[in-house]
């Protein structure tokens, strides 16, 4: 492993040239189903051929327009900056089989790659490599550049004094800035760019992806668990109604809710969550794909449901109050949803409070009938 002893390399600012997968000076020619992820341009030349069958994804073709001309100007500046950085180590042998730490590596004339070159960032994602090549850069067939230790393709630069030629099926990494031309033989891929200042870029069934730093970055807002104090504000009134906005199917009373998207539990608490936010207020809500609000009953969500804790039983029930009550009844939830419920144990307070109505009504009917019979008898006797 070569270890640079001078100052660390500095990343090269490509400015407007950064968006280009391929930028030629005189022409850009292509054969076969090349795929470019990024802009394609040429300036001061005007000829771009072979698109189609080549395709440009997430980019635009600029043939000697003001955009391509500015990109060439910025490429010249970037080339000079890369060439002007102080060297950390000389390249005196084939790069194949080497593992290189960050730095500026200089070949006075040609540089060659046969086999695999490994670039080790040593857990520093901002690590930079600059290769200053005096004349030509050539890779043998099936050669490759590999990144380890957090290295990023956006921080690898090849400043080439004449032309770069990448052999068949080479897997290359970094931005090639060639003074003259760049030629990619059949099947070569670049995680980087092929930029030529004065000459042509020649392509043949290649895949080139213009990288951006941080492409291997962090996913935002995943697996976030937050109590009510952070992503949810909750001070609950347990007696309040519970309102759930979700795709829902309701079952029972009050609500334990499993929801697909955002859930708002209005029990004195309001919860709006992006991923997994938990609000604990006598109702618990977990939102974004799964939300659970628990007051005294259960709702499995698939549609939009507003459910209150109060329930009216509108059907007769078989009850055995001496054994603790078993009720099989149709429940009419205030959200307008009818659910078949099997309750064992103590009746809900609403139902218990209403148990006296039926026997009292029957008793009143019996008393009324007795009174009517008594009045009639007295009239007959009188």
C-alpha positions, 0 to 999 in steps of 0.5 A: 500500500502506498501511503502519501506523505504530503498534504491531502488531495483536494476535491476538484470542483467541476462546476457545470461539468458535474452534471455530464456523463459524457462531454466531448470537444470535437465529437461524440460517437456511439455504437450499440445500446450505451446508457448514460445517466447524466448529461451528454454534450459536445463543444466546440464541435457539434456532432453527436451520433449514435443516440439512438440506439444509445440512450440518455437517462436523467439528462439532456443532450447539448450540442455546442449550445451555451450550456455545453460551451460553459461546461467545457470552460469549467472542465478546463478550469477543473483540469488545471486545478487537478494538474496543479495539485502537489504530488504525494507519490509517483506512479512507477508501475502498473496500478493493477494489484495496488491498494491506495489510500487517498492522495495525489498520484503522479505518472510522468508519462503513461499510466496503465491498469491491468487487473484490479486497483483498490482505493481505500478511504479508511472510513473517511467518505470525503477522501480524495484521489487525484491521478495526474497522468502525463500522457496516456491512460490505458486499461487492459480488458476486464480491469477494474477499480474498486472502492472500500472503506467508505470511498466515493466515486465522486472523489476520484479524478483522472487528469490525463495529458493526452488520451484515455483508452479503457479496454473491453469490459473494464469496470472503471471508477472516477472522472476522466478529464482528458486533454485530447480524447477518451475511448471506451471499448465494448462493455466498459462501465464507468461510475464517473464521467468521460470528459474530453477537452479537445478531441472525441469521446468514443463509446461502444455499448457502455454504461456511464453514471455521473455520481454525486457525493452522498449517493450512498448516504443516509435514509431520512425518517426511518425507524423513528420511535418518538414518545408523545413529547417529541413527534406527538403532542398529547394530553389526553382526556380519556372520556373524549371521543377518539377520532381516527383518520385511516383506511379502516374497518371498525370492530367494537367500541372506542378504538384500538386502531391499525392504520395505513397512513397518518392517524389523528387520535383526538382524545385531547391529544393530536398525533401526526407522525411520519414513520413510527411515532407513539403517543401514549395518552390512554390511547396509543397511536403508531402511525405511517403504515401502522397506527394503534389508538387504544381507548376501550375498544378496537378498530382495524383500519382500512377506510376513514372512520370517526368512532366515539367511545359511546355505543348504543346496543340496538338489538336484543341480547341474551343476558345472564346477570347472575353469572356475569353476563354474556351478550351477543348483540349488534353494536351500532357505533357512532361512526355509523359502522355495525359490528358483530360483537361477542362480549364476555364478562362485565357489561360496558357501563352504558349497557349496565346503566340501561338494564333496569329499563326493560323490567321497569317497563314490564312492571309498569304495564302489569301495574297499569293492567291491574289498575284498569281491571280494578276500576272496571270491577268497581264500576260494575259493582256500583 
